[in-house]
Amino acid sequence: MPQDPATGLMLAALALEAVFGWPDWLYRRIGHPVGWLGAVIALCDARLNRPWQSQRSRFLCGAAASIAVIASAAGTAALIVAAVPPGWPGLIVTALCAASLIAGRSLYDHVAAVATPLATGELAGARTAVARIVGRDPAQLDEAGVARAAIESLAENMSDGVIAPLFWGLLFGLPGLAAYKAVNTLDSMIGHRTARHLAFGGFAARLDDVANLVPARLTGLLLAVAALSPAALVTMLRDARRHRSPNAGWPEAAMAGAIGVRLSGPRAYQGRIAAEPWLNGGAPDPDAGAIRRALALYVRALLIVAAALLALLLGQGWR
C-alpha cells in the first residue's frame, strides 16, 4: 500500500469511473449518490426556505442547512472509511465510493451526445442533448450556440466534476471528496441569484466559489499543458476574469484558446438575454468539429492527471 492512501484512492477512483461510469442498471435500482444529496437539499429548501422570513433569517437558515448537509456527507464517508477492512479490500471499497462522486466518463458521454447529431445537421437532436447539461434555453440556440454551450459545459464541469473532487480527495481522502460534492450540489440547486434562493443559497454559493478557487485555475493550466498551446495560456490569463463566475472563466478561456474558438457571449436564460462578454472573442464560432477537438483535449488532460497520480504513487513507495 502507498504511504499516503489518498493518492492510490484517487487514482483508483478515476480509473474505475473512466471504465465503468455509473451503470444504468445500477441507477435504475438505487439512483445515484448525488441524487441522494439532491433529495436532502430539496427537502431542506422546502422546509426551511420560507418567503415570509427576513433575508437575514433566510441566509442563516440556508447556511445552517448547508453546513448540516456537508457535515452529513463527510461524516458518512468517514464512517465508511472507518468500517472497511485495512489494506487492498478497504481501498477497493472506498475507491468504488469515490468513483461514484467523479463525473469524468458521464461528462464525456453527455457532451459527445451533442456532437453526434450536430455533425449530421440534426439541430433539434443536438438541442435536446445540450439541454441535459446546460440551463440556457435550447430553443434559442443555433448550431454555434449549441456547440458553445456543450464546450463551455465540458470545460466548467471538468473542473467541478473531475479536478475539484480529485483535489479535495487528495487533501482529505473520501470525506474531503464527499464534502466537496455536497458543496457543489448545494450550489447547483440553491446557489442561484433568484428571489427564492439569493439569500437562502448565498452561503452555499460563496462556499462553492472558495472550494473551486484552486481547482478551476489548475484545470485551466492543465488544459493549456495538454494542448501544448501558448494561445490557451494567453487567452486564459487575458480573458478568464471577464467571465461572470470567479472560477468558470479559467477553464473556459483556456479551452477557447486551445481549440481556437470563441466561447461565452450573449445567451438566453428563462426568456431573457444575458449580455456576457466573449472569451477569445476574435476567434470563429465553434461547430461539431470543435466539440470533438474539445473532447480529445479533455481526454488528454485526464490522462496527464492519471499519469501524475501514478508518478506520485510510485514516488511514495509501498509498504
N, C-alpha and C positions, 0 to 999 in steps of 0.2 A: 504493500500500500504506500502511496505517496505520503510524505511528512505533512503536507497540507491537503486534507481530503477535499477541500472545496475545489481545487483545481481539477482533480480527477472527476469530481461530481459534475462540474460544468461541462467538461469535455464529453463525458458520457451522455449527459442530457442533450447536448447539442447534436451528437451523433444519432441518438435514439429518435429524437424529434425529426431529424432530416430523413431518416429511413422510414419511420412508421407514421409520423404525424399523430393525429388523434383519430383513430379509425371510425368510420361512420357507424359500424355495428356497435361500437362502444358508446358513441354519442347517443345513439337511439336508446340504449339501455340505461345509462346513468347520467347523461348530459355531459357537462364539462366543468372543471373547477372554476373557470372564470364565470360561467353561468351561475354556479352556486353563489359565488361572491356577488354577482349582479342581483340575485334574488334577495339577498340580505340587504344590499344597498337600497333596492327598490322598496323594501319593507320599511327601512329607516326613513326614507324620503316620504312615504305615505303617512307614517305615524308621527313624525317629528317636525316636518316642514309645514307649518301652519301659516297661511297667508295673513291671518289677523295679528300675528305676533310682530313685534318691532324688528327692524333689520338687525339690530344687535343681538336680540334673542335668537333669531333665526341663524345668525352666524355662529353663535355659541352652541346651539343645538347641532348644527352641521359639523362643527369641529369635534364635539363630543362623539357624535355618531361615527365620524371618520376615524378618530383615534381608536374607538372600540372595534371597528371593522379591521383596521390594520393590525391591532394587537391580537385579535382573534385569528387572523390568517397566520401571523408569525408564530403565535402560540401553538396552533395546530401543527405547523411544520416542525416546531421544536419538539413536540410530543412524538411525532413520527420518528425524528432523528434519535430520540432517547429510547424508543421502543424497538427499533430494528437491531438485529444482531450485529456485532462488530465484524470488520473485515469485508470481504467481497460481497457476501449476501446483503449486508446493510447498504453498501454502495449501490448495488443494483436497484434495491427498493427505492432509495432516495433519488437515484437518477431517473427512475420512471416517474416519480412525483414531480421532479424538477422539469422533466421534459414536457409535462402537461402545461407548464407555465411559460414555455417558449413557443414562439409562433413562426419559426423560420420556414418550415415547409408550407404551412397553411397560407402564409403571406405570398409565397411564390405562386402557389396554385391559384389563389384568388386574382392576382394580377395577370397571370398568364391567361386566365379565363376571359379577360378583357381584350387581350391582344388577338386571340384567335378569331372571333367574329369581326373585329375591326379590320383585320388584314384582308378579309374577303368582302368588305363593303357592307357588312350586316350591322349598320349603326344601331338599330333597335336592340339587337342582342348584346352589343357592346355596352349600351346604356344600361341595360338590365344588369349586366355583370358588374359594372362600375358602381351601381347604386348599392351593392352589397358591401362596399368598402369605403365609401365617402358619404358625407352628409349633404352635399350640394344637390340641387335639383337636376337629375339626369336629363329631363326633357328639354332643358335649356342648353345642353351641350352638343356642339358639333363634333366632328371627328377629332380635331385638335384639342377641344375641351375634354373629351373623354380620355384621350391619351395623356394630357397633362394631369388629370385627376388620378389616373392609375399610377403614373410615375411618382407624383407627389406622395401618394399613399405608400408606395413602396419605400421611398426614402425615409419618410417620417416614421413609419411603422417598423422599419429596420432598426431604428433607434429605440422606439418604445417597446417593440415586441421581441427583440433579439438581444441587442447590445446592452441595453439597460438591465434586463433581467440577469444576463451573464455578469455584468459589472457588480451588481449588488449581491449576486450569488457568490462571486469570488471573494468579496469582502466579508460576508456574513453567513455563507452557506445557504441551505434550503430556507431557513427562517428569513434571511435577508431577501432572497428571491421572492418568497411569498408576500412579504411586507411590501415590496416594490409593486408587485402585481396588484395588490389591494389598492395602493395609492393610484396607480394608473387607471384601474377600473372605476374607482371613485371619480376621478377627473372626467372620464369619458361619459359617466352617467349623470353627475350633478355639477360638474365644473363648468357650467355654461353661463354666459352673460345674458341670461333671460330674467324676466321678472320673478319667476319662481325660484331660480337657482343662483342668482347673483350673490345673495347673502348666504343662503344655506350651503352652497357649494364653494364659497370663497376660500375657505381653509384648504379644502381638497385641491382646488386649482393651484393655489400658491405652493402647496407641498409638492405637487406634481412638477411644477416648474423647477423647484430646487432639486428634486430627485433626478431629473433629466438633464440638469445643467452640464455635468461632465460627460455622460454618455452621448448626448447629442453632438457635442464637439468631437468626441472620439469617433463617432460614426462618420461625420463629415471628413475627418482626416483619413479614416480607413478607406472611404470611397475614393479619395484622391490618390492614395497609395495604390489601391487595386487597379485604378485606371492608368497609372503611370502618366498622369496628366497634370502638368503645371497649371493648365487652364482651370481645372477643377479646384485647385487650391486658391488660385487668384479670385475666381468667381465666389468661392465661399467667403474669403476674407473681405471681399468688396460688398457682397450683396446680402449676406446672412442676416445682418441687423435690420434690413429693410422689412423683413417678414413681421407680421403682426405677433407671432409667437416668439418668445425669447429663445426657444430651442429648435423648433421645427425648421427654421431657415437655414441652419447649418448643414444638415444632411441634404436638404432640398437644393440649396445653392450648389453644393459640391456635385450632386448628381447632374444638375443642369449643365454645369461646366464640363463635366466628364463626358457626357454624351452629346454635347453641342446643341442643346435646345433651350428654349425659354420656358420657364415654369411660373407658377403663381399667376398674378394678374387678376383682373376683374372676374368675379364669379357670382352666381345666383344662389342665395340661401333663403329658403322659405318665401319665395316671391320677391325678394329684394336683392339689389345688386350691391355686392361688397367690392369697393374700389381698392383692391390690393395691388401693391407695386409688383413689377416684373422682377424675376430673378434671371440673370443672364439675358436681359431684355433685347440685346441686339441680335440674338440667335433666332433661327427659324422655329416655327411651331413643331411639336412632336407629332409622330404618327405611330402606326402599329410597329414599324421597324424600330422606332426609338424605344418603345416598350420592351421589345426583345433585347435591345442593347442594354437597357437598364437592368433587366433580369440577369443577363450574362454578367454584368458588373457586380450585381448583388451576390451571385454565386461565388465569384472570385473573391469578393471581400470576406464572405463567410469561410471560405477555405483558408484564407490568411488567418482568420481568428482561430480556426481549428488547429492550424499549424503552430500558432503562437502558444496556444494552451498545451499542445503536446510537447513543445520545446520546454515550456515552463515545468511541466510534469516530469520530464526526463531530467531536467536540471535539479529538481528537488530530491531525486533519488527515491529508493523504495526501501521499505522495511517489512 
